[in-house]
Amino acid sequence: MFNPELYFYYILLPTLLVFTHLFHKRTKDLSKTLLITITALFFVSVVCSISLALNYYQSLKPNTEGIGISNVVAYWLLGEDAWAPAWTIQLFKKAYSISLWITLILSGFLIILLFMKRKQNKTKDTN
């Protein structure tokens, strides 16, 4: 399902896929290419999750001026009114939870790739 609150991820993913394709053509090592790509995606996702968490928790504090975007990265992710009809606490929470799940999934992929790389290095050492 398309979540317009996180359109930044939808822009970032094709960019990293192009980067992965170009890097793989150069190195010819799929495991190294996947490891670098997933690592880059993971660090970008961590920054986005932290930014959205700060924005969500900032919006929970009572303020006489209402709620708003508290940092630049959250503004990139949430966008203007064209992407999200109204900034609400529920929108901030939804964006934060989706971003957190993406980060957790990427960390799982990263751990699996690191174990595979370690196992591959052990088999090379024994041969």
Solvent accessible surface area in square Angstrom, and as a share of the most:
residue,aa,sasa,rsa
1,M,207,0.93
2,F,115,0.48
3,N,22,0.11
4,P,42,0.26
5,E,12,0.05
6,L,3,0.02
7,Y,41,0.15
8,F,52,0.22
9,Y,21,0.08
10,Y,87,0.33
11,I,101,0.51
12,L,29,0.14
13,L,86,0.43
14,P,70,0.44
15,T,81,0.47
16,L,20,0.10
17,L,107,0.53
18,V,91,0.52
19,F,83,0.35
20,T,19,0.11
21,H,108,0.48
22,L,107,0.53
23,F,43,0.18
24,H,62,0.28
25,K,116,0.49
26,R,205,0.75
27,T,45,0.26
28,K,151,0.64
29,D,50,0.26
30,L,104,0.52
31,S,31,0.20
32,K,88,0.37
33,T,0,0.00
34,L,67,0.33
35,L,32,0.16
36,I,61,0.31
37,T,8,0.05
38,I,23,0.12
39,T,40,0.23
40,A,35,0.27
41,L,19,0.09
42,F,39,0.16
43,F,121,0.51
44,V,48,0.27
45,S,0,0.00
46,V,41,0.23
47,V,82,0.47
48,C,2,0.01
49,S,8,0.05
50,I,99,0.50
51,S,9,0.06
52,L,1,0.00
53,A,18,0.14
54,L,110,0.55
55,N,0,0.00
56,Y,26,0.10
57,Y,117,0.44
58,Q,90,0.40
59,S,9,0.06
60,L,85,0.42
61,K,124,0.52
62,P,137,0.86
63,N,97,0.50
64,T,143,0.83
65,E,156,0.70
66,G,40,0.38
67,I,65,0.33
68,G,31,0.30
69,I,36,0.18
70,S,53,0.34
71,N,43,0.22
72,V,94,0.54
73,V,35,0.20
74,A,0,0.00
75,Y,80,0.31
76,W,131,0.46
77,L,0,0.00
78,L,0,0.00
79,G,3,0.03
80,E,93,0.42
81,D,91,0.47
82,A,102,0.79
83,W,103,0.36
84,A,1,0.01
85,P,123,0.77
86,A,59,0.46
87,W,76,0.27
88,T,51,0.30
89,I,61,0.31
90,Q,135,0.60
91,L,22,0.11
92,F,1,0.00
93,K,113,0.48
94,K,89,0.38
95,A,0,0.00
96,Y,41,0.16
97,S,43,0.27
98,I,38,0.19
99,S,0,0.00
100,L,69,0.34
101,W,161,0.57
102,I,51,0.26
103,T,14,0.08
104,L,92,0.46
105,I,95,0.48
106,L,17,0.09
107,S,27,0.18
108,G,29,0.28
109,F,105,0.44
110,L,25,0.12
111,I,94,0.48
112,I,97,0.49
113,L,24,0.12
114,L,90,0.45
115,F,127,0.53
116,M,113,0.50
117,K,53,0.23
118,R,142,0.52
119,K,143,0.61
120,Q,72,0.32
121,N,69,0.36
122,K,116,0.49
123,T,66,0.39
124,K,131,0.56
125,D,122,0.63
126,T,116,0.67
127,N,158,0.81
